[in-house]
Amino acid sequence: MGWVGVDSDEFKSRLRSLQSRSLLAEDLLDILLTTYNYSVVSPEKGEEIVRQFIAGGLDSPDAVYMLVDLSLKAEPEKTLKVLKNHGLVQGT
């Protein structure tokens, strides 16, 4: 994950220990639901998001990681701002 300045394992470790992971998931979902670049979310990924939401697992580290990845593809600047606000990446 060169886009956030940390490798994938370190980023996932930060996600696992993040207390506000459910708030982060909400922020990322907001980005995905309001983007004009919705084509980055494949039908399969959309179904996975819905499955995770229904199962109450949208704030799991793996689900949040998926939301981060999709959000970065759709709205990189907004996503990096959210990640910075949650302390997951350094400010520039």
C-alpha distances in whole Angstrom, upper triangle without the diagonal:
4,5,6,7,6,5,5,9,10,8,10,13,13,13,16,18,18,22,21,19,21,22,18,18,21,20,17,20,22,19,19,23,24,22,23,20,21,21,17,19,20,23,22,19,22,24,21,21,25,25,23,25,28,27,26,23,21,20,19,15,15,16,14,11,12,14,11,9,13,13,11,12,16,16,13,15,17,13,12,16,16,13,15,18,17,16,12,11,14,16,16
4,5,5,6,7,9,12,12,11,13,16,15,16,19,21,20,24,23,21,24,24,20,21,24,21,19,22,23,21,21,25,25,23,24,21,23,23,19,21,23,26,25,22,25,27,25,24,28,29,26,28,31,31,30,26,24,23,22,19,18,20,17,14,16,17,13,12,15,15,12,13,16,16,13,14,17,14,12,16,17,14,15,19,18,17,13,11,13,15,14
4,6,8,9,10,14,13,11,14,16,15,16,19,20,19,23,22,20,22,21,18,19,21,19,16,19,20,17,18,22,22,19,21,18,20,20,17,19,21,24,24,21,23,26,24,22,26,27,25,26,30,30,28,25,23,22,21,18,18,19,16,13,15,15,11,10,13,12,9,11,13,13,9,11,13,11,9,12,14,11,13,16,16,15,12,10,11,13,12
4,6,8,9,12,11,9,12,14,12,13,17,17,16,20,19,17,20,19,15,17,19,17,15,19,20,17,18,22,22,20,22,20,21,22,19,20,23,26,25,22,24,26,24,22,26,27,24,25,29,29,27,24,21,20,20,16,17,18,15,12,14,14,10,11,14,13,10,13,15,14,10,11,13,10,8,11,12,9,10,13,13,12,9,6,8,10,11
4,7,10,12,10,9,13,14,13,15,18,18,18,21,21,20,23,22,19,20,23,20,19,22,23,21,22,26,26,24,26,24,25,26,22,23,26,29,28,25,27,29,27,26,29,30,27,29,32,32,30,27,24,22,22,19,19,20,18,15,17,18,14,14,17,16,13,16,19,17,14,14,16,14,11,14,15,12,12,15,15,13,10,7,8,10,11
4,7,8,6,6,10,11,10,12,15,15,16,19,19,18,21,21,18,19,22,21,19,22,24,22,23,26,27,25,27,25,26,26,23,24,26,29,27,24,26,28,25,25,28,29,26,27,31,30,28,25,23,21,20,16,17,19,16,13,16,17,13,14,17,17,14,17,20,19,16,17,18,15,13,16,16,12,13,16,15,13,9,8,10,13,14
4,6,5,6,9,10,11,12,14,16,17,20,21,19,22,23,19,20,23,22,20,23,25,23,23,27,28,26,28,25,26,26,22,23,25,27,25,23,25,27,24,24,27,27,25,27,30,29,27,24,22,20,19,15,15,17,16,12,15,17,14,13,17,17,15,17,20,20,17,19,20,17,15,18,18,15,16,19,17,15,12,11,13,16,17
4,6,5,6,8,10,10,12,14,15,19,19,17,20,21,17,18,21,20,18,20,23,21,21,25,26,24,27,24,24,24,20,20,22,24,22,19,22,24,21,20,24,24,21,23,26,25,24,20,19,18,16,12,11,14,13,9,12,14,11,11,15,16,14,16,19,19,17,19,20,16,15,18,18,14,16,19,17,16,12,12,15,18,19
4,5,5,6,9,10,11,13,14,18,19,17,20,21,18,19,22,22,20,22,25,24,24,27,29,27,30,27,27,27,23,23,24,27,24,21,24,25,22,22,25,25,22,24,27,25,24,20,19,18,15,11,12,15,14,11,14,16,14,14,18,19,17,19,22,22,20,22,23,19,18,21,20,16,18,20,18,16,13,14,16,20,22
4,5,5,6,9,10,11,12,16,17,16,19,20,17,18,22,21,19,22,25,23,24,27,29,27,30,28,28,28,25,25,26,29,27,23,26,27,24,23,27,26,23,25,28,26,25,21,20,18,16,12,13,16,14,12,15,17,14,15,18,19,17,20,23,22,19,21,21,18,16,19,18,14,15,18,15,13,10,11,13,17,19
4,5,5,6,9,10,10,14,15,13,16,17,14,15,18,17,16,19,21,20,20,23,25,24,27,24,24,25,21,21,23,26,24,21,23,24,21,20,24,24,20,22,25,24,22,19,17,15,14,10,11,13,11,9,12,13,10,12,15,15,14,17,19,19,16,18,18,14,13,16,14,11,12,15,12,11,7,9,12,15,17
4,5,5,6,9,10,13,14,12,15,16,13,14,18,17,16,18,21,20,20,23,25,24,27,25,24,25,22,21,22,24,22,19,21,22,19,18,21,21,18,20,23,21,19,16,15,13,11,7,8,11,9,7,11,12,11,12,15,16,15,18,20,20,18,20,20,16,15,18,16,13,15,17,14,13,10,12,15,19,21
4,5,5,7,9,12,14,12,16,17,15,16,19,19,18,21,23,23,23,26,28,27,31,28,28,29,25,24,26,28,26,23,25,25,22,21,24,23,20,22,25,23,21,17,17,14,12,9,11,14,12,11,14,16,14,15,19,19,19,21,23,23,21,22,22,18,18,19,18,14,16,17,14,13,10,13,15,19,22
4,5,5,6,10,11,10,14,15,12,14,17,17,16,19,21,21,22,25,26,26,29,27,27,28,25,24,26,28,26,23,25,26,22,21,24,24,20,22,25,23,21,18,16,13,12,9,12,14,11,11,14,15,13,15,18,18,17,20,22,21,19,20,19,16,15,16,14,11,12,14,10,9,7,10,12,16,19
4,5,5,9,9,7,11,12,10,11,14,14,13,16,18,18,19,21,23,23,27,25,24,26,22,21,23,25,23,20,21,22,19,17,20,20,17,18,21,19,17,14,13,10,9,6,9,10,8,8,11,12,10,13,16,15,16,19,20,20,18,19,18,15,14,16,13,10,13,13,10,10,8,11,14,17,20
4,6,8,10,8,11,14,12,13,16,17,16,18,21,21,22,24,26,26,30,28,27,28,25,24,25,27,24,21,23,23,20,18,21,20,17,18,21,19,16,13,13,10,8,6,9,11,10,10,13,14,14,16,18,19,19,22,23,23,22,23,22,18,18,20,17,14,16,17,13,13,11,14,18,21,24
4,6,9,9,12,14,13,14,17,18,18,20,22,23,23,26,28,28,31,30,29,31,28,26,29,30,28,24,26,26,23,21,24,23,20,20,23,21,18,16,16,12,11,9,13,14,12,13,17,17,16,18,21,21,21,24,25,25,23,24,22,19,19,19,17,14,15,16,12,11,10,14,17,20,23
4,6,6,9,10,9,11,14,14,15,17,19,19,21,23,25,25,29,28,27,29,26,25,27,28,27,23,24,25,22,20,22,22,19,19,22,20,17,15,14,10,11,9,13,13,11,12,16,15,14,17,19,18,19,22,23,22,21,21,19,16,16,16,14,11,13,12,8,9,8,12,15,17,21
4,6,8,9,10,12,14,14,16,18,19,20,22,23,25,26,30,29,28,31,28,26,29,30,28,25,25,26,23,21,23,23,19,19,21,20,16,15,14,10,11,11,15,15,13,15,18,17,16,20,21,20,21,25,25,24,23,23,21,18,18,18,15,13,15,13,10,11,11,15,18,20,23
4,6,5,6,9,10,11,12,14,15,17,19,20,21,23,27,26,25,28,25,24,27,28,27,23,23,24,21,19,20,21,17,17,20,19,15,14,13,9,11,11,15,14,11,14,16,15,14,18,19,18,19,22,22,21,21,20,18,16,16,15,12,11,13,11,8,10,11,14,17,18,22
4,5,5,6,9,10,10,12,14,15,16,18,20,21,25,24,23,25,23,21,23,24,23,19,20,21,18,15,17,18,14,14,17,16,13,11,9,6,8,8,11,10,8,10,13,11,11,15,16,15,17,20,20,19,19,20,17,14,15,15,12,11,13,12,9,11,11,14,17,19,22
4,5,5,6,9,10,10,12,14,15,16,18,20,24,23,22,24,22,20,23,23,22,19,18,19,17,14,15,16,12,11,14,14,10,9,8,5,8,10,12,10,8,12,14,12,13,16,17,15,18,21,20,20,20,21,18,15,17,17,13,13,16,14,11,14,14,17,20,22,25
4,5,5,6,9,10,11,13,14,15,17,18,22,22,21,24,22,21,23,24,24,20,19,21,19,16,17,18,15,13,17,17,13,13,10,8,12,12,15,13,10,13,15,12,13,16,17,15,17,20,19,18,18,18,15,13,15,14,10,11,13,11,9,12,13,16,19,19,23
4,5,5,6,8,10,11,12,14,16,17,20,20,19,22,20,18,21,22,22,18,18,20,18,14,17,18,15,14,17,18,15,13,10,8,11,11,13,11,8,10,12,9,9,13,14,12,13,17,16,15,15,15,13,10,12,11,8,8,11,9,7,10,10,13,16,17,20
4,5,5,6,9,10,11,12,14,15,19,18,17,20,17,16,18,19,18,15,14,16,14,11,13,14,11,10,14,14,12,10,7,6,9,10,11,8,6,9,10,7,8,12,12,11,13,16,15,15,16,17,14,11,14,14,10,11,14,13,11,14,13,16,19,20,23
4,5,5,6,9,10,10,12,14,18,18,17,20,18,16,19,20,20,16,15,17,15,12,13,15,13,11,14,15,12,12,9,9,12,13,15,12,9,13,13,10,11,14,14,12,15,17,16,15,16,17,13,12,15,14,10,12,15,13,12,16,15,18,21,21,24
4,5,5,6,9,10,11,12,16,16,16,19,17,16,20,21,21,17,16,19,17,14,16,18,16,14,18,19,16,15,12,11,14,15,16,13,10,13,13,10,10,13,13,10,12,15,14,12,13,13,10,9,11,10,7,9,12,10,10,14,13,15,18,18,20
4,5,5,6,9,10,11,14,14,13,16,14,13,16,18,18,14,13,16,15,11,14,16,14,13,17,18,16,14,11,11,13,13,13,11,8,10,10,6,7,10,9,6,9,12,11,10,11,12,9,7,10,11,8,9,12,12,11,14,13,15,18,18,20
4,5,5,6,9,10,13,13,12,15,13,11,15,15,16,12,11,13,13,9,11,14,12,10,14,16,14,13,9,11,14,14,14,11,9,12,11,7,9,12,10,8,12,13,11,11,14,15,12,10,14,14,11,13,16,15,15,18,17,18,21,22,24
4,5,5,6,8,12,13,12,16,15,13,17,18,19,16,14,16,16,13,14,17,15,13,17,19,17,17,13,14,17,18,18,15,13,15,14,10,12,14,12,9,13,14,12,11,13,14,10,10,14,13,11,13,16,15,15,18,18,19,22,21,23
4,6,5,6,10,10,10,13,12,12,15,17,18,15,14,17,17,13,15,18,17,16,19,21,19,18,15,15,18,18,18,15,13,14,13,9,10,12,10,6,9,11,8,7,10,11,7,7,11,11,9,12,15,14,15,18,17,17,20,19,21
4,6,5,9,8,7,10,9,8,12,13,15,11,10,13,14,11,13,16,15,14,17,19,18,17,14,15,17,17,17,14,12,13,11,8,10,11,8,6,10,10,7,8,11,13,10,10,13,14,12,14,17,17,17,20,19,20,22,22,23
4,6,9,10,8,12,12,10,13,14,16,13,11,14,15,11,12,16,15,14,16,19,18,18,14,16,19,20,19,16,15,17,14,11,13,14,11,10,13,13,10,11,14,16,13,13,17,17,15,17,20,19,19,23,22,23,25,25,26
4,7,9,8,12,13,12,15,16,19,16,14,17,18,15,16,20,19,17,20,23,22,21,18,19,22,22,22,19,17,19,17,14,15,16,13,11,13,13,10,10,13,14,11,12,16,16,14,17,20,19,20,23,22,23,25,24,25
4,5,6,9,10,10,14,15,18,15,14,17,18,16,17,21,20,19,22,24,23,23,19,20,23,23,22,19,17,18,16,13,14,14,11,9,11,10,7,7,11,12,10,11,15,15,14,17,19,19,20,23,22,22,24,23,24
4,5,8,10,11,14,16,18,17,15,19,20,18,19,23,23,22,24,27,26,26,22,24,26,26,25,22,21,21,19,16,17,16,13,12,13,12,8,9,13,14,13,14,17,18,18,20,22,23,24,26,25,25,27,25,26
4,5,6,8,11,14,16,14,14,17,18,17,19,22,22,21,24,26,26,25,21,23,24,24,22,20,19,19,16,14,15,14,10,10,11,8,5,8,11,13,13,13,16,17,17,19,22,22,23,25,24,23,25,25,25
4,5,6,8,10,13,11,10,14,15,14,15,18,19,18,21,23,23,22,19,21,23,22,21,18,18,18,15,13,14,13,9,10,12,10,7,10,13,15,14,14,18,19,18,20,23,23,24,26,24,24,27,26,27
4,5,7,9,12,11,11,14,15,15,16,19,20,20,22,25,25,24,21,23,24,24,21,19,19,19,15,14,16,14,10,11,13,10,8,12,14,17,17,16,20,21,21,22,25,26,26,28,26,26,28,28,28
4,6,10,11,9,10,13,14,13,16,18,18,19,22,23,23,22,19,21,21,21,18,16,16,15,12,11,12,10,7,9,10,7,6,10,12,15,15,14,17,19,19,19,22,24,23,25,23,23,25,25,26
4,7,8,6,6,10,10,10,12,14,15,16,18,20,20,18,16,18,19,19,16,14,14,14,10,10,12,10,7,9,11,9,8,12,14,17,16,15,18,20,19,19,23,24,23,25,23,23,26,27,28
4,5,5,6,9,10,11,12,14,15,16,18,20,21,19,17,20,20,20,17,15,16,16,12,12,15,12,10,12,14,12,12,15,17,21,20,18,21,24,22,23,26,27,26,28,26,26,29,30,31
4,6,5,6,9,10,10,12,14,15,16,18,20,19,17,20,20,21,18,16,18,18,14,14,17,15,12,15,17,15,15,18,20,24,22,21,24,26,24,25,28,29,28,30,28,29,32,33,34
4,5,5,6,9,10,10,12,14,15,16,18,17,15,19,18,19,16,14,16,16,12,13,16,14,12,15,18,16,16,19,21,24,23,21,24,26,25,24,28,29,27,30,27,28,31,33,34
4,5,5,6,9,10,10,12,14,15,16,14,12,15,15,16,13,10,12,12,9,9,12,11,9,12,14,13,13,16,18,21,20,18,21,23,21,21,24,25,24,26,23,24,28,29,30
4,5,5,6,9,10,11,12,14,15,14,12,15,16,17,15,12,13,14,11,10,14,13,10,12,15,14,13,16,19,21,20,18,21,23,21,21,25,25,24,26,24,26,29,30,31
4,5,5,6,9,10,11,12,14,13,12,16,16,18,15,12,15,16,12,13,16,16,13,16,19,18,17,20,22,25,23,21,24,26,24,24,28,28,26,29,26,28,32,33,34
4,5,5,6,8,10,10,12,11,10,13,13,14,11,9,12,13,10,10,14,14,12,15,17,17,17,20,21,24,22,20,23,25,22,22,26,26,24,26,24,26,29,31,32
4,5,5,6,9,10,10,9,7,11,11,13,11,8,10,12,9,8,12,12,11,12,16,16,15,17,19,22,19,17,20,22,19,19,23,23,21,23,21,23,27,28,30
4,5,5,6,9,10,10,9,12,14,16,14,11,13,15,13,12,16,16,14,16,19,19,18,20,22,25,22,20,23,25,22,22,26,25,23,26,25,27,30,31,33
4,5,5,6,9,8,9,12,12,15,13,10,13,15,13,13,17,17,16,18,21,21,21,23,24,27,25,22,25,27,24,24,27,27,25,27,25,28,32,33,35
4,6,5,6,5,5,8,9,11,10,7,10,12,11,11,15,16,15,16,19,20,20,21,23,25,23,20,23,24,21,21,24,24,21,24,22,25,28,30,32
4,5,5,6,5,9,10,13,13,9,11,14,13,12,15,17,16,16,20,21,20,21,23,25,22,20,23,23,20,21,24,23,21,24,22,25,29,30,32
4,5,8,8,12,13,16,15,12,15,18,16,15,19,20,19,20,23,24,23,25,27,28,26,24,27,27,24,24,28,27,24,27,26,29,32,34,36
4,5,8,10,11,14,14,11,14,17,16,16,19,20,20,21,24,25,25,26,27,29,27,24,27,28,24,24,28,27,24,27,25,28,32,34,36
4,6,8,9,13,13,11,12,15,15,15,18,20,19,20,23,24,24,25,26,28,25,22,25,25,22,22,25,24,21,24,23,26,29,31,34
4,5,5,9,9,7,9,12,12,12,15,17,17,18,20,22,22,23,24,26,23,20,23,24,20,20,23,22,19,22,20,23,27,29,31
4,6,8,9,5,7,10,10,9,12,14,14,14,17,19,18,19,20,22,20,17,19,20,17,17,20,19,17,19,18,21,24,26,29
4,6,8,6,6,9,10,10,11,14,15,15,17,19,20,20,20,22,19,16,18,19,15,15,18,17,14,16,15,18,22,23,26
4,6,5,6,8,10,11,12,14,15,16,18,20,21,21,21,23,21,18,19,21,17,16,19,19,16,17,15,19,22,25,27
4,6,5,6,9,10,10,12,14,15,16,18,20,20,20,21,20,16,17,19,16,14,17,17,14,15,13,16,19,22,25
4,5,5,6,9,10,11,12,14,15,17,18,20,19,22,20,17,18,20,18,16,19,20,17,18,15,18,21,24,26
4,5,5,6,9,10,11,12,14,16,16,18,18,20,19,15,17,19,16,15,19,19,16,18,16,18,22,24,26
4,5,5,6,9,10,10,12,14,15,15,15,17,16,12,14,16,13,11,15,15,13,15,12,15,18,20,23
4,5,5,6,9,10,11,13,14,15,14,17,16,12,13,16,13,11,15,16,14,15,12,14,17,19,22
4,5,5,6,8,10,11,12,14,14,17,16,12,14,17,15,14,17,18,16,18,15,16,20,22,24
4,5,5,6,8,10,10,11,12,14,13,10,12,14,12,11,15,16,14,16,14,16,19,20,22
4,6,5,6,9,10,10,9,12,11,7,9,12,10,9,12,14,12,14,11,12,16,17,19
4,6,5,6,9,10,9,13,13,9,11,14,13,12,15,17,16,17,14,14,17,19,20
4,5,5,6,9,9,13,12,9,12,15,13,13,17,18,17,19,16,17,20,21,22
4,5,5,6,7,9,8,6,9,11,10,11,14,15,15,17,15,15,18,18,19
4,5,5,4,8,8,6,7,11,10,10,13,15,15,16,14,13,16,16,17
4,6,6,10,11,9,11,14,14,14,17,19,19,20,17,17,19,19,19
4,6,9,9,9,11,13,13,14,17,18,19,21,19,18,20,20,20
4,6,6,6,9,10,11,12,14,15,17,18,17,16,18,17,17
4,6,5,6,9,10,10,12,14,15,16,14,13,15,14,14
4,5,5,6,9,10,11,12,14,15,14,13,14,12,12
4,6,5,6,9,10,11,13,14,14,13,14,13,14
4,5,5,6,9,10,11,12,11,11,13,12,14
4,5,5,6,9,10,10,9,8,9,9,10
4,5,5,6,9,10,10,9,10,8,10
4,5,5,6,9,9,9,11,11,13
4,5,5,6,5,6,9,9,12
4,5,5,6,5,6,6,9
4,5,8,8,9,9,12
4,6,8,10,11,14
4,6,7,9,13
4,7,10,13
4,7,9
4,6
4
